[in-house]
Amino acid sequence: MKQLIISLAIAIGALVPAFAFAQSTSAGLLTVYVQVINNTGATYYQYQAPSPSAFTVAVSGQSPSLSNFPGSQSGTTVSLLAGSYNVTIANVQNGYAPSYSIGCNSTIAAGQSQTCVVTMTPSYAYNQYATPYQYQNYQPLTCQTVTPTVGLGQQASFNAVGGQGGTYNWSTAYQNFPNVGPTLTTSFQASGSQVVTVTNASQTATCNVNVTNAYTPAPTTYPYGYNGVTYPSTYSNTYPTYTSVAYPQLPRTGFGPKDMATGAAFAVVLLIAAGVVVAPYVRKTVTTLSR
Amino acid sequence: MTRETRLRLVFTCIGVAVVLVGAADLMSRLAHNVLGNGAGAIAFGPAISLVDPSVNGAAATTSASFVPARLRIPSIGVDAAVEQVGQKADGSMGAPTKFGEVAWYAPGPKPGAPGNAVFAGHVDNALTTAGVFEHLSSLKKGDYVTVADASGKTLVYKVVSSTSYAANDAPLSQIFATTGPSGLVLITCTGDWVTSQKQFDQRLVVVASPAY
């Protein structure tokens, strides 16, 4: 008898959890997520996007544990008995239109998990204007030639006036000077009228300088300063002046090769000339020796 | 055989020898056009090269800078007067006016001063004869180059590098350096003749440093 009681107790202890497990697995679990696309593009009419909880989620199906509840971006779990179900937004408002994932209108089996994602998208047209127009306070860019005439190798200076500020890109026919300040000092390797171009942001301006043939060495003294240390005449917080040293191009120290015919003809002419000069002496010597 | 006959025989032999040497020289120059730089050097290279010019040189060496008057490269038989040149209208360094002389870029450093003293010489001339730097490409690392002023003061250099650059893409700031260690730069034409530009497409740049 005692053994029978113990056996029944063991059987009951084993069956109860199994029954409870069977009961729990007869339902499926549906997790509903609600997300709202934020209206970050609106600048003039900044619109505060509603939170997911502003939208009411309605679940229809086989005995859902929750049939109406506020939306949540982190998800809300609803248990359903096996069968078909449908998820909708009960209060479409504030100009937001819902879109549903495939798991929002489906079937669920016992013990199965399903996921439904509801996306609320703003429907106002002005939201598309993401980038507001910004007033561009640019000044017209012009280029001023400080030294209208210089000699070969002599420093010429140019100032860029206006523009957006920041860095200025300078160029001549021979060299580019990117990312320098509004002042350029350089020298030229060829004479004649030379063009210097400066660009700043989207603006371009040009300067002209007349370069004469006379070679003028670079100045070795400075108008201001002491012991080689120069001081600007006025305070300026602009970029430092970019200065380049002019180096000559490599010299031309060769001539075009002559063809073989030209060289041979030249050699023959010289040999004939030499022969004409020497021939009388050879003839006299031979004559003398033959006597 | 009378005395007059013997004299005629001697002068005739000398004349014939002169003609033969001249003909050989001309043939060598022509061969240079066909075979390249090596032919002339093989035929008429110096029989003896000075190992250390300061040993055999008559003038004393100096460490001071000066205006150069003469440039010598014993290993390739160069002993040339120096012309002073500047920058031409097209921006290039001037070339010597005589094919047997070398040009010194006078706006740049003097020999012995900080930076590079730059010399240029022709590699050839229009009559198929040699320029003063015809055999510059034969210089090897360690060869001696000497520069002297008008009074005979001499600076001795040793070759440290020999590089060919595209004519329009050479490191000009290094070649014509006005600061840094004192050096010597020898330039001549090399590469291929570009008819449309009327120049060779490359330049041979030999750099030498003070030997002492």
Interface residues (C-beta under 8 A of the other chain):
Chain A: L152 G153 Y174 F188 Q189 A190 S191 N213 Y215 P217 V245 Y247 P248 Q249 L250 P251 R252 T253 G254 F255 G256 P257 K258 D259 M260 T262 G263 A264 F266 A267 L270 L271 A274 G275 V277 V278 Y281 V282 K284 T285 T288 L289
Chain B: T5 R8 L9 F11 T12 G15 V16 V18 V19 G22 A23 L26 M27 R29 L30 N33 V34 V85 G86 Q87 K88 A89 D90 G91 S92 M93 G94 A95 P96 A103 Y105 P107 A120 G121 H122 V123 D124 N125 A126 L127 T128 G131 F133 Y165 A167 N168 A170 L172 S173 I175 F176 T178 I187 T188 C189 T190 W193 T195 K198 Q199 F200 R203 V205
